[in-house]
Amino acid sequence: MKIKAIVLLITFQACCIASASDHSFAETMAIGNGDTTLDTRAFYFDRSFDAPGTPDSEALTLGGIFKYASAPYRHFGFGLAYYASYSLSGIVDRDKGGGTAILQPDGEDISFAGEAYINFDSGIHQVKIGRQRLATPLMDDRDIRLLPTAYEAAVYRNRSQGEITYEVGFVNAYSGTGSSFSEFDDSVEDWGEDGLGYAYVKGNLGPVSGRAQFVDTLEDSGTYKSYGYLDARYPIAAGTNSYFDGQYGHTGYQQEDSARMYGLRVGTTIKNVNVALLFNAIRDNLFRTVQSGPLYSDWQQGYGNYEPSDAIGVQATFYPIDNASLKLGYIKIDSKSGDNFNLDSYNEFNLDAQYSINDASKIRVRYSAKEQDRSSDREDRNDFRIIYYYTFL
């Protein structure tokens, strides 16, 4: 509870910094002076398994985000957003959609207030309180399904140091992976009753860019104790757009060994094709984040318990025509079984194709084929997704 009080005190102090007025109060409250957006998506998802006894998942939904953000008054404003994903059940049976995360697990539609916040932003200082999307390595909006993830949070950002941004926050609940429920979950079993506190910094130091985040549970009755992450990119002078990346992460458990994650990636551009080689290693326990997919080797799922393993992979991104990209990837996972784990190894191929039709619309096709090791009791799996995006406002 002391941490919550500190967060509220930081919020109050930061909000008192501003003085300039952008609009009158009446202008701020006038709906026409705010920013209204309607971000719609049509999403088809098909997950099939090779084993006859395992049911496949399939869904076709239409939905998106209807949002209003007010004009600022003395740097203060507010935002409201409605999140929804509705099954087109006349085309695809909604009973098949429970495993897709674009409907609720029972196949019902998703519909809730995804964002509802007040915001103070002077350019240097920002305080945002309420339901909102986050963009940090260990907790971000995971916009990999029809809807993004949102958080009930209080966040303070400081941009006074030029290219470096500092951020601290408190998170009480979140809407799950891809907001696949019509509610927010406080995750008491994972985090304890008092939620999470975090610190985050990103920016550039000379040629090196990097990010670092630490998340701590504020009460010790849950499964997890802490999460940590650090990454950096160093440009390489040879070739075109060449770089070297490194990352490290940990998950601390209350009653078990902590997990460690390491990652390396090197990339360059060859004749307008971006190529990268990558490696990830996980040791000792399941590596978890709050809600994110920071591993270099995880471009498909974007969430998980990441199991103890070694992963090597390659990615190539092509630009065959204007406004289009095609990303291909292959990864090989070798499990690190131990006393507490009896895991599997697998290979996975990924395709991600995008085409921007115009400024308002885009189409995306994603496919992955996961081939399990023959000694595993898990089954081969194919995922196919088509997403059409259209922004009306």
C-alpha positions as CSV (number, residue, x, y, z in Angstrom):
1,M,0.0,0.0,0.0
2,K,3.0,2.3,0.6
3,I,3.9,1.9,-3.1
4,K,0.4,2.9,-4.2
5,A,0.7,6.1,-2.1
6,I,4.0,6.9,-3.6
7,V,2.6,6.5,-7.1
8,L,-0.3,8.8,-6.3
9,L,2.1,11.4,-4.8
10,I,4.3,11.3,-8.0
11,T,1.1,11.7,-10.0
12,F,0.0,14.8,-8.1
13,Q,3.5,16.4,-8.1
14,A,3.9,15.9,-11.9
15,C,0.5,17.2,-12.7
16,C,1.3,20.5,-10.8
17,I,4.2,21.2,-13.1
18,A,2.2,22.5,-16.1
19,S,0.9,26.1,-16.5
20,A,0.2,26.7,-20.2
21,S,-3.3,26.4,-21.5
22,D,-3.9,24.7,-24.9
23,H,-7.7,25.1,-25.0
24,S,-10.3,26.5,-22.7
25,F,-12.2,24.1,-20.6
26,A,-15.3,24.5,-22.7
27,E,-13.3,23.8,-25.8
28,T,-11.8,20.7,-24.2
29,M,-15.2,19.3,-23.3
30,A,-16.6,20.0,-26.8
31,I,-16.7,16.6,-28.5
32,G,-15.9,18.1,-31.9
33,N,-12.5,19.3,-30.7
34,G,-11.3,15.9,-29.6
35,D,-9.9,13.1,-31.7
36,T,-12.4,10.3,-32.6
37,T,-11.1,7.1,-34.3
38,L,-12.7,3.9,-35.5
39,D,-10.1,1.2,-36.1
40,T,-11.9,-1.8,-37.5
41,R,-10.5,-5.3,-38.2
42,A,-11.8,-8.4,-39.8
43,F,-10.0,-11.5,-38.6
44,Y,-10.0,-15.1,-39.8
45,F,-8.1,-17.6,-37.7
46,D,-7.6,-21.3,-38.3
47,R,-5.5,-23.6,-36.1
48,S,-5.3,-27.3,-37.2
49,F,-3.6,-30.3,-35.6
50,D,-2.3,-33.4,-37.3
51,A,-3.7,-35.7,-34.6
52,P,-7.4,-36.7,-35.4
53,G,-8.3,-36.7,-31.7
54,T,-7.4,-33.0,-31.1
55,P,-10.1,-30.5,-32.1
56,D,-9.2,-27.7,-34.5
57,S,-10.0,-24.1,-33.8
58,E,-11.5,-21.7,-36.3
59,A,-13.2,-18.3,-36.1
60,L,-14.1,-15.3,-38.3
61,T,-14.8,-12.1,-36.4
62,L,-15.3,-8.4,-37.1
63,G,-14.5,-5.7,-34.5
64,G,-11.9,-3.2,-33.4
65,I,-11.6,-0.1,-31.3
66,F,-13.9,2.9,-31.2
67,K,-12.0,5.7,-29.3
68,Y,-12.4,9.3,-28.3
69,A,-9.5,11.3,-27.0
70,S,-10.3,14.8,-25.7
71,A,-8.5,18.0,-26.7
72,P,-6.0,19.1,-23.9
73,Y,-6.9,21.7,-21.3
74,R,-3.8,22.9,-19.4
75,H,-2.1,19.8,-20.7
76,F,-4.9,17.6,-19.2
77,G,-7.1,15.4,-21.3
78,F,-9.0,12.1,-21.2
79,G,-9.7,9.1,-23.4
80,L,-12.3,6.4,-23.7
81,A,-12.2,3.4,-26.0
82,Y,-14.6,0.6,-26.6
83,Y,-13.1,-2.8,-27.6
84,A,-15.2,-5.5,-29.4
85,S,-14.8,-8.7,-31.4
86,Y,-18.0,-10.2,-32.8
87,S,-18.3,-13.6,-34.4
88,L,-19.6,-13.9,-37.9
89,S,-21.2,-17.1,-36.8
90,G,-23.3,-17.4,-40.0
91,I,-20.1,-18.2,-41.8
92,V,-18.0,-20.0,-39.2
93,D,-19.5,-21.8,-36.2
94,R,-18.7,-19.8,-33.0
95,D,-18.3,-23.1,-31.1
96,K,-15.0,-23.7,-32.9
97,G,-13.6,-20.3,-31.8
98,G,-12.7,-20.9,-28.2
99,G,-9.0,-21.6,-28.8
100,T,-8.4,-18.7,-31.2
101,A,-8.2,-15.8,-28.6
102,I,-10.3,-13.6,-31.0
103,L,-13.4,-14.8,-29.1
104,Q,-13.8,-15.7,-25.5
105,P,-12.8,-19.2,-24.5
106,D,-16.5,-20.3,-24.6
107,G,-16.9,-18.9,-28.1
108,E,-18.8,-15.8,-26.9
109,D,-18.2,-12.3,-28.3
110,I,-15.8,-9.9,-26.7
111,S,-17.1,-6.4,-25.7
112,F,-15.9,-4.1,-23.0
113,A,-14.4,-0.7,-22.2
114,G,-10.7,-1.3,-23.0
115,E,-9.5,2.2,-22.3
116,A,-10.7,4.9,-19.8
117,Y,-8.0,7.3,-18.6
118,I,-7.0,10.8,-17.7
119,N,-3.8,12.1,-19.2
120,F,-1.5,15.0,-18.4
121,D,1.3,15.6,-20.9
122,S,3.5,18.7,-21.0
123,G,5.9,17.2,-23.4
124,I,8.6,16.6,-20.8
125,H,6.3,15.2,-18.0
126,Q,3.4,12.8,-18.6
127,V,1.1,11.1,-16.1
128,K,-1.6,8.7,-17.3
129,I,-4.0,7.0,-15.0
130,G,-6.7,4.4,-15.8
131,R,-7.2,1.7,-18.4
132,Q,-4.5,2.2,-21.1
133,R,-2.2,0.4,-23.5
134,L,1.5,0.1,-22.5
135,A,4.7,-0.3,-24.6
136,T,7.5,-1.8,-22.6
137,P,9.5,-5.0,-23.1
138,L,7.8,-6.9,-20.2
139,M,4.3,-5.5,-20.5
140,D,3.0,-4.2,-23.8
141,D,-0.2,-4.2,-25.8
142,R,0.5,-7.6,-27.6
143,D,-1.4,-6.6,-30.6
144,I,-1.2,-10.0,-32.3
145,R,-4.9,-10.9,-32.4
146,L,-8.0,-8.8,-33.2
147,L,-7.7,-6.7,-30.0
148,P,-4.6,-5.4,-28.1
149,T,-4.0,-5.9,-24.4
150,A,-4.9,-3.0,-22.0
151,Y,-3.9,-2.4,-18.4
152,E,-5.4,-0.7,-15.3
153,A,-2.4,1.4,-14.4
154,A,-0.9,4.7,-13.2
155,V,2.2,5.7,-15.2
156,Y,4.7,8.6,-15.0
157,R,7.1,9.4,-17.9
158,N,9.9,11.8,-18.0
159,R,11.5,13.0,-21.3
160,S,13.8,15.7,-19.9
161,Q,17.0,13.9,-20.9
162,G,16.8,14.3,-24.6
163,E,17.0,10.9,-26.2
164,I,16.4,9.0,-22.9
165,T,13.0,8.4,-21.5
166,Y,12.3,7.3,-17.9
167,E,9.1,5.6,-16.8
168,V,7.7,4.3,-13.6
169,G,4.3,2.8,-13.1
170,F,1.9,0.7,-11.0
171,V,-0.3,-2.0,-12.6
172,N,-3.3,-3.4,-10.9
173,A,-4.9,-5.6,-13.6
174,Y,-4.8,-6.3,-17.3
175,S,-7.1,-7.6,-20.0
176,G,-5.1,-10.8,-20.9
177,T,-3.5,-11.8,-24.1
178,G,-5.2,-10.0,-27.0
179,S,-8.1,-9.0,-24.7
180,S,-9.8,-12.4,-25.1
181,F,-12.1,-11.8,-22.1
182,S,-14.7,-9.0,-21.6
183,E,-13.1,-8.1,-18.3
184,F,-9.9,-7.2,-16.5
185,D,-8.0,-9.7,-14.4
186,D,-6.1,-8.7,-11.2
187,S,-4.0,-11.9,-11.4
188,V,-3.8,-12.3,-7.7
189,E,-2.5,-15.9,-8.0
190,D,0.4,-14.7,-10.1
191,W,1.2,-11.2,-8.6
192,G,-0.4,-11.2,-5.1
193,E,-3.1,-8.8,-4.0
194,D,-1.2,-5.4,-4.4
195,G,-0.3,-5.6,-8.1
196,L,3.0,-4.7,-9.8
197,G,5.4,-1.8,-9.7
198,Y,7.9,-1.2,-12.5
199,A,10.7,1.0,-13.7
200,Y,11.7,1.4,-17.3
201,V,14.3,3.4,-19.3
202,K,15.0,3.5,-23.0
203,G,17.2,5.7,-25.2
204,N,20.5,6.1,-26.9
205,L,24.1,6.4,-25.5
206,G,26.2,7.3,-28.5
207,P,25.7,4.8,-31.2
208,V,24.1,2.2,-28.8
209,S,20.4,2.1,-28.3
210,G,18.9,0.1,-25.5
211,R,16.0,-0.6,-23.1
212,A,15.9,-1.9,-19.5
213,Q,12.9,-2.8,-17.3
214,F,12.4,-4.2,-13.8
215,V,9.0,-5.3,-12.5
216,D,8.4,-6.2,-8.8
217,T,5.4,-7.8,-7.2
218,L,4.3,-5.5,-4.3
219,E,3.1,-8.4,-2.1
220,D,4.6,-11.8,-1.9
221,S,1.7,-14.2,-2.0
222,G,1.6,-14.9,-5.7
223,T,3.6,-17.3,-7.9
224,Y,6.1,-14.7,-9.2
225,K,8.4,-12.3,-7.4
226,S,10.0,-10.2,-10.1
227,Y,10.7,-9.8,-13.8
228,G,13.7,-8.2,-15.5
229,Y,14.8,-7.4,-19.0
230,L,17.7,-5.6,-20.8
231,D,18.6,-5.3,-24.5
232,A,20.9,-3.2,-26.6
233,R,21.7,-2.7,-30.3
234,Y,25.1,-1.7,-31.7
235,P,25.4,-0.7,-35.3
236,I,28.1,-2.4,-37.4
237,A,30.0,-0.3,-39.9
238,A,30.3,-3.1,-42.5
239,G,27.6,-3.6,-45.1
240,T,24.2,-1.8,-45.1
241,N,22.1,-1.3,-42.0
242,S,24.1,-3.9,-40.2
243,Y,23.7,-4.4,-36.4
244,F,24.4,-6.6,-33.5
245,D,21.7,-7.2,-30.8
246,G,21.9,-8.7,-27.3
247,Q,19.3,-9.3,-24.7
248,Y,19.0,-10.7,-21.2
249,G,15.9,-11.5,-19.1
250,H,14.9,-13.2,-15.8
251,T,11.8,-14.4,-14.0
252,G,12.0,-14.6,-10.3
253,Y,9.7,-17.1,-8.5
254,Q,8.6,-17.1,-4.9
255,Q,9.2,-20.8,-4.2
256,E,11.3,-22.0,-7.2
257,D,14.5,-21.3,-9.0
258,S,14.6,-18.2,-11.1
259,A,14.7,-18.4,-14.9
260,R,17.3,-16.8,-17.1
261,M,17.1,-15.9,-20.8
262,Y,19.9,-14.9,-23.2
263,G,19.6,-13.8,-26.8
264,L,21.9,-12.7,-29.6
265,R,21.0,-11.5,-33.1
266,V,23.0,-10.2,-36.0
267,G,21.5,-8.6,-39.1
268,T,22.2,-6.7,-42.3
269,T,20.6,-5.7,-45.6
270,I,21.6,-7.4,-48.9
271,K,20.1,-6.0,-52.1
272,N,17.0,-4.6,-50.3
273,V,16.5,-7.9,-48.3
274,N,16.8,-7.7,-44.5
275,V,18.4,-10.8,-43.1
276,A,19.1,-11.8,-39.5
277,L,20.5,-14.8,-37.7
278,L,19.5,-15.3,-34.1
279,F,20.0,-17.4,-30.9
280,N,18.1,-17.7,-27.6
281,A,18.8,-19.7,-24.6
282,I,16.5,-20.3,-21.5
283,R,17.8,-21.9,-18.4
284,D,16.7,-23.3,-15.0
285,N,12.9,-22.6,-15.2
286,L,10.1,-21.3,-17.3
287,F,10.9,-17.8,-18.5
288,R,7.8,-15.5,-18.2
289,T,7.0,-11.9,-18.9
290,V,3.9,-10.1,-17.6
291,Q,2.5,-9.8,-21.1
292,S,5.0,-9.6,-24.0
293,G,7.1,-11.4,-26.5
294,P,10.6,-10.0,-26.3
295,L,12.6,-13.1,-27.4
296,Y,14.3,-12.8,-30.8
297,S,13.1,-16.3,-31.6
298,D,9.4,-15.7,-30.9
299,W,7.8,-13.7,-33.7
300,Q,4.7,-15.9,-33.9
301,Q,3.2,-16.4,-30.5
302,G,4.2,-13.3,-28.6
303,Y,3.5,-14.8,-25.2
304,G,4.1,-17.9,-23.1
305,N,5.7,-19.9,-20.7
306,Y,9.0,-20.0,-22.6
307,E,10.5,-23.4,-21.7
308,P,14.2,-24.2,-21.0
309,S,15.7,-24.6,-24.4
310,D,18.2,-23.5,-27.1
311,A,16.8,-21.8,-30.2
312,I,18.6,-20.9,-33.4
313,G,16.8,-19.3,-36.3
314,V,17.0,-17.1,-39.5
315,Q,14.7,-14.4,-40.7
316,A,14.5,-12.7,-44.1
317,T,12.3,-9.7,-45.0
318,F,11.6,-8.9,-48.7
319,Y,9.9,-5.9,-50.3
320,P,8.6,-7.3,-53.6
321,I,6.5,-4.3,-54.6
322,D,5.6,-0.9,-53.2
323,N,3.7,-0.9,-49.9
324,A,4.3,-4.6,-49.4
325,S,6.6,-6.8,-47.2
326,L,7.1,-10.5,-46.9
327,K,8.9,-11.9,-43.8
328,L,10.0,-15.5,-43.7
329,G,11.5,-17.3,-40.7
330,Y,12.7,-20.7,-39.6
331,I,13.6,-21.7,-36.1
332,K,14.8,-24.9,-34.4
333,I,14.1,-25.4,-30.7
334,D,16.1,-28.0,-28.7
335,S,14.6,-28.5,-25.2
336,K,16.6,-28.7,-22.0
337,S,14.8,-31.3,-20.0
338,G,15.7,-31.8,-16.4
339,D,14.3,-33.0,-13.1
340,N,11.3,-30.7,-13.3
341,F,10.9,-30.7,-17.0
342,N,10.1,-33.2,-19.7
343,L,9.9,-31.0,-22.7
344,D,9.9,-31.3,-26.5
345,S,11.9,-30.0,-29.3
346,Y,10.4,-28.7,-32.6
347,N,11.0,-26.8,-35.8
348,E,8.8,-24.0,-36.9
349,F,8.4,-22.1,-40.2
350,N,6.7,-18.7,-40.3
351,L,5.4,-16.4,-43.0
352,D,4.1,-12.9,-42.5
353,A,3.0,-10.9,-45.5
354,Q,1.5,-7.3,-45.4
355,Y,0.2,-5.0,-48.0
356,S,-1.0,-1.4,-47.5
357,I,-3.8,-0.8,-49.9
358,N,-4.0,2.9,-49.1
359,D,-3.6,5.2,-46.0
360,A,-6.7,3.8,-44.4
361,S,-6.5,0.0,-45.1
362,K,-4.1,-2.9,-44.9
363,I,-4.2,-6.6,-45.3
364,R,-2.0,-9.1,-43.5
365,V,-1.6,-12.9,-44.0
366,R,0.3,-15.0,-41.4
367,Y,1.1,-18.7,-41.5
368,S,3.1,-21.0,-39.3
369,A,3.8,-24.7,-39.4
370,K,5.1,-26.3,-36.2
371,E,6.6,-29.7,-36.4
372,Q,7.1,-31.5,-33.1
373,D,9.9,-33.9,-32.2
374,R,8.6,-37.5,-32.7
375,S,9.3,-38.4,-29.1
376,S,6.9,-35.6,-27.9
377,D,3.3,-36.1,-26.8
378,R,2.5,-32.7,-28.4
379,E,1.1,-32.6,-31.9
380,D,2.2,-30.9,-35.1
381,R,0.2,-27.7,-35.6
382,N,-0.6,-25.2,-38.4
383,D,-1.8,-21.7,-37.9
384,F,-3.3,-19.6,-40.7
385,R,-4.6,-16.0,-40.2
386,I,-5.9,-13.3,-42.4
387,I,-6.5,-9.8,-41.0
388,Y,-8.0,-6.8,-42.8
389,Y,-7.5,-3.4,-41.2
390,Y,-9.6,-0.3,-42.0
391,T,-9.5,3.0,-40.2
392,F,-12.7,5.0,-40.8
393,L,-11.8,8.1,-38.8
